[in-house]
Structure formats: structure tokens, C-alpha cells
Amino acid sequence: MEILGLSTSPSNGEAYALVLSEAEGNRRLPIIIGHYEAQAIALELEHIRPPRPMTHDLLRDIIQNFSGYVKKIVVNDLREGTFFAQVVIEADGVTLNIDSRPSDAVALGIRFNAPIFVAASVLEEAGIEAEQEQEKSATAMQEVKEEKSSTATKNLSPQEKLTKLEEQLDSAIKAENYEQAARLRDEIEKLKN
């Protein structure tokens, strides 16, 4: 599976949906996760380094200090609407299977570039077929959002745009909105180049 993305859950403003996608298929697996777990995943996906290590960074460092690594993540069960996962760790020739929430497993696994697997039974029960039209619609909506964002600064000089974007970046980081911070960081880099 691959991480398709993170989105806010329409049913719960405090929750996010982690969407996994079949690497060689068209099924998606949405898993509802909490704000902090979504933040931990987004930070790593966007290569943003907070000033102090977060919990999953700490776990990575501990595992590495014991000469270990995360071999893979497996979402292995779904019971009464709750997903279960395992983090498979190798250290000194020993393989450990550690029970975990999928959100924590993925947040840790991406710090090791570990592959993500989902049991066939879980994907069969909770997987959703992706339709090409839905994907086209989502892409079009994203393009509209990006166009609106760039139009807001079009009439400014390059230096004014840079200043405005840097202010927005500072605000996003202070508000711990790391997804927006990553987008702003990319815009700033494009403008500087």
C-alpha cells in the first residue's frame, strides 16, 4: 500500500482520514486517525523538522540506537470498526512483531521508509474501489485551490510576495498547521529560485 494522503474527516472535525492506496490496484483504505497522529505523518511526508523530536522521532532514534529498523507495517485486523496493526522490527537478527494502532505504525514506518501492507481480509471488508472520475474531480479541485492561493499574491512585487509568504509560514508553524506550512515553504522556494 502507499499513502495516498490525509484529509479531514467530514463526520468529525477533530479527526483525519489516512487514505492508503493499493500500489497495484484501485482500492483505497481510509482509516480515521487523530490530529496528533495526522500531524506526525504530515511532518514526515513533507520533510518538516520540528525544533524538538516528536514521539515517533524518539521511537525511531531508540530503535536505531539498538541497531534495529522497522522492516514493515502490517494492518492485520479489523474488529468492531477498529483497525489493528503490527510494526515488524528487526534488531540483531531478531524479528519482533509489536501491536500498534495503524496511525502510530504508519507514522513510525515512514520514518524508516518501511513498506505498508494490509491483510487481504481487511482490504476486502473496508476497502473502497476508486473510480477514475472521482480522481479526476479531486485533481481538478486541487488545481482550483492552488490557483486561488497563487492569485492572492499575483499583484505584489516578488519581494512583497516573499515577505507575505514568509509571514504566512511563520503563522502556520506557530499554529502547528504543518500541512499548510509545507505548501508555503514550497511556494517560497519556487519564488526564491
Number of C-alpha atoms within 10 A of each C-alpha: 19 14 18 15 15 20 14 17 17 10 8 10 9 12 18 23 21 25 17 21 21 18 14 8 10 13 19 21 24 20 19 21 20 15 15 14 21 25 18 21 25 19 20 18 16 15 10 15 11 12 6 8 11 13 14 21 17 13 14 18 16 13 16 14 11 11 12 18 23 25 18 21 27 23 24 18 17 16 8 5 9 11 18 18 24 22 25 19 19 18 16 9 9 8 14 14 15 12 15 17 15 26 24 20 25 30 23 24 26 19 18 15 13 17 15 22 19 19 13 12 12 17 19 12 10 15 20 14 11 14 10 10 9 10 11 11 11 12 12 12 12 12 12 11 11 12 11 11 12 12 10 10 15 10 10 12 10 13 11 12 19 18 13 14 19 17 12 16 21 14 14 17 15 11 10 13 15 22 19 15 24 20 13 20 19 13 17 18 10 9 13 10 6
